[in-house]
Amino acid sequence: MIRNSGTTLRRTACGLLAVLCLSLTACSTQNNTAPTVSDADKQAIALTANGVDFTAEQYAASFVYNLNRMDSILGMYGQKTSKDITDKAERDSFSENIAQLAKQQLVYLSACEAKMKESGLSYTDAEIDAEIKTLADQMGGDTALDTYLKDMGLTREQYREFAKLNVMIQKLREDYFSKNPNAARETFDKEFLRAKHVLVKTVDDNNAELPNQDELKAKAEEVAKRAKTGESFDELIKTYNEDPGMESNPDGYVFTDGEMVPEFYEGTKALAPEAISEPIKTTYGWHIIKRLPLRDADFETKKAMIEEKMFSDLAQTWQDESKVEEKDALSKVNLDTASGYLA
């Protein structure tokens, strides 16, 4: 009820641009009809990142991999995929979005290689093989994996680079948090809040404003007065609250900036622990908020999410600091030509 509805959409958009979690999708969307290019064109350097040269073939493999991921995600949400786009301008724009993902992925790969060396870390062929086996098992076995890769236009050797990136990410993440064991908890204590509330709705289930606004405001003021004079907040919730989300969160919501509507977040943040607010107006209605202290159990429920974001932010810094040089061969790989580099 009081969650920020834009948060899910923003996370989905970020997910489309992420290169931190490389997993196989359920099906391939590629038709592999592009003309085959020469070996010389395949081996031409397309991109140099952090001193590492990537060939047009390597770049095309990343392009096709990310195209498949993008199409799968868009298909899941009922959006148009690359197969549905025929307008040239729209197709060029879509192709450029995939190109950005492919470049980010290769830059990230080179940055991880550099950070592995800097941190004295290493990986083995056996670890990469194990990563591929895990993915094969998730797909239903080696045959299913090989069929998937063939349909997508990738060989196992080409896919191996992505498996290697997964191995490096795991090692770098473990190394970072072993050296910074309290980082996630410090972030949690600094950025998260916990609160219960009584919501007096001022809109109906269709978000149309109710007619008796003055009465609803007076009702909220009365609830706040009773809460502040010592009446049981939990009993007031049982009697007056109109947010069904409180039933599944009896110990209160645990949240950070952007997860709740702004007025609720700011209203909670302004309170000392155990303090109760005056009625705070949002698009849902009037909220009487009681801020609660954070608990160890709350941290445990958020720990994985916090660590994921922290490492993602760190990885983005590595990419932002990377030295990247694009070559002429890069622009020749696009939506209509990429699969030809992999034949």
C-alpha positions, -999 to 999 in steps of 0.1 A, spaced: 0 0 0 27 25 9 55 10 -13 69 33 -39 54 18 -71 83 33 -92 109 12 -74 101 -21 -91 102 -4 -125 135 12 -118 150 -21 -106 138 -38 -138 154 -11 -159 186 -14 -139 185 -52 -144 184 -48 -181 217 -28 -179 234 -50 -153 264 -71 -162 270 -84 -127 248 -116 -128 254 -138 -158 229 -166 -160 213 -186 -188 178 -176 -198 151 -202 -207 152 -199 -245 171 -184 -274 156 -157 -296 182 -155 -323 178 -166 -359 215 -166 -369 208 -155 -405 235 -129 -408 262 -135 -435 294 -151 -423 323 -127 -421 359 -134 -429 384 -147 -403 403 -114 -407 372 -94 -398 365 -117 -368 400 -112 -354 401 -75 -359 404 -56 -326 370 -40 -317 377 -27 -282 406 -22 -259 398 -20 -222 423 -17 -194 450 -28 -218 431 -59 -229 423 -63 -266 389 -78 -275 384 -91 -311 352 -84 -331 343 -121 -326 346 -117 -288 325 -85 -289 299 -102 -311 296 -131 -287 289 -106 -259 265 -87 -282 245 -119 -290 246 -131 -254 231 -98 -241 207 -96 -270 193 -129 -259 191 -118 -223 173 -86 -233 148 -103 -255 140 -129 -228 134 -102 -202 113 -80 -225 93 -111 -236 87 -119 -199 71 -85 -195 51 -87 -227 73 -60 -244 85 -60 -280 117 -80 -287 142 -76 -314 122 -100 -337 92 -76 -335 111 -44 -344 111 -36 -381 112 2 -381 148 12 -389 152 40 -364 137 19 -336 159 -11 -346 190 11 -347 182 24 -312 176 -12 -299 209 -23 -315 228 6 -297 213 -4 -264 226 -40 -269 260 -25 -280 262 -6 -247 255 -38 -227 281 -57 -247 308 -30 -242 300 -28 -205 304 -65 -202 338 -66 -218 350 -36 -199 338 -52 -167 356 -85 -176 389 -66 -181 384 -46 -149 378 -78 -130 410 -93 -144 429 -62 -133 414 -63 -98 421 -100 -95 457 -94 -102 458 -63 -79 443 -84 -50 466 -114 -56 436 -136 -66 435 -162 -93 412 -187 -109 417 -221 -125 403 -238 -156 387 -263 -132 368 -236 -115 355 -223 -148 346 -259 -158 327 -262 -125 308 -230 -132 298 -242 -166 287 -276 -151 265 -258 -126 248 -239 -155 245 -271 -175 228 -288 -145 204 -259 -142 195 -263 -179 190 -300 -175 223 -314 -186 251 -310 -211 229 -317 -241 204 -290 -231 232 -265 -226 248 -273 -260 215 -271 -278 209 -237 -261 242 -223 -270 239 -236 -306 205 -220 -310 219 -188 -297 249 -190 -320 276 -194 -293 302 -222 -288 311 -234 -254 345 -217 -258 328 -184 -265 305 -189 -235 335 -198 -214 344 -161 -211 311 -154 -194 316 -183 -170 350 -170 -162 335 -136 -154 311 -153 -130 340 -170 -112 360 -137 -109 329 -119 -96 324 -145 -69 361 -144 -58 363 -106 -58 330 -103 -39 342 -128 -13 376 -110 -10 359 -76 -6 336 -86 22 363 -107 40 384 -75 41 354 -54 51 333 -76 73 313 -49 89 306 -28 58 271 -42 52 260 -38 88 273 -2 88 254 5 57 222 -10 71 224 10 103 230 42 84 205 38 56 176 17 68 146 25 90 119 4 107 83 17 114 47 7 120 19 30 111 -18 36 111 -32 46 77 -64 65 74 -72 62 37 -84 93 18 -89 75 -15 -109 45 -25 -95 13 -41 -94 31 -75 -75 60 -60 -104 83 -63 -106 109 -35 -132 102 -9 -158 129 -2 -154 133 36 -118 146 37 -123 168 68 -137 139 88 -108 117 77 -82 143 87 -99 147 121 -100 109 126 -62 108 119 -56 136 143 -75 118 170 -56 85 164 -23 105 167 -34 122 199 -43 88 215 -11 72 204 10 101 218 -8 99 252 3 63 256 -25 42 241 -13 9 227 -1 15 191 -7 -21 182 -43 -18 194 -48 14 174 -34 -4 143 -60 -32 148 -88 -7 152 -81 20 126 -54 9 102 -64 5 65 -31 -6 51 -34 -44 45 4 -46 43 7 -43 80 -9 -77 85 20 -94 68 45 -70 85 34 -71 122 69 -61 134 69 -31 110 83 -23 76 121 -22 72 130 0 43 155 25 28 152 56 6 131 49 -25 112 19 -12 83 39 3 65 70 -9 88 99 -1 66 115 26 65 82 46 103 78 43 110 114 53 84 114 81 99 82 96 135 95 93 126 127 112 115 107 142 136 94 171 132 56 178 99 50 196 86 84 187 52 89 171 44 114 143 16 138 137 -6 127 108 15 128 76 -3 131 42 5 110 12 -14 100 -19 -28 71 1 -41 91 30 -30 101 65 -3 81 83 5 81 120 39 66 121 58 50 150 95 46 143 111 15 158 147 5 165 164 -17 140 171 -53 151 198 -79 143 170 -100 126 161 -71 104 197 -69 92 198 -106 84 168 -103 61 184 -74 42 221 -85 43 222 -102 9 205 -73 -8 228 -48 8 259 -67 -2 247 -71 -37 242 -34 -41 274 -25 -24 294 -48 -47 274 -36 -77 283 0 -68 320 -10 -64 320 -28 -98 304 3 -114 333 24 -100 358 0 -116 340 4 -149 339 41 -146 376 43 -140 385 19 -169 405 31 -198 385 22 -230 394 26 -266 368 17 -293 381 6 -327 365 8 -362 356 -29 -361 332 -22 -332 307 -3 -352 304 -31 -378 288 -55 -352 251 -48 -348 217 -64 -346 219 -76 -382 255 -87 -384 265 -100 -350 257 -137 -355 278 -137 -387 309 -132 -366 302 -164 -346 296 -187 -376 
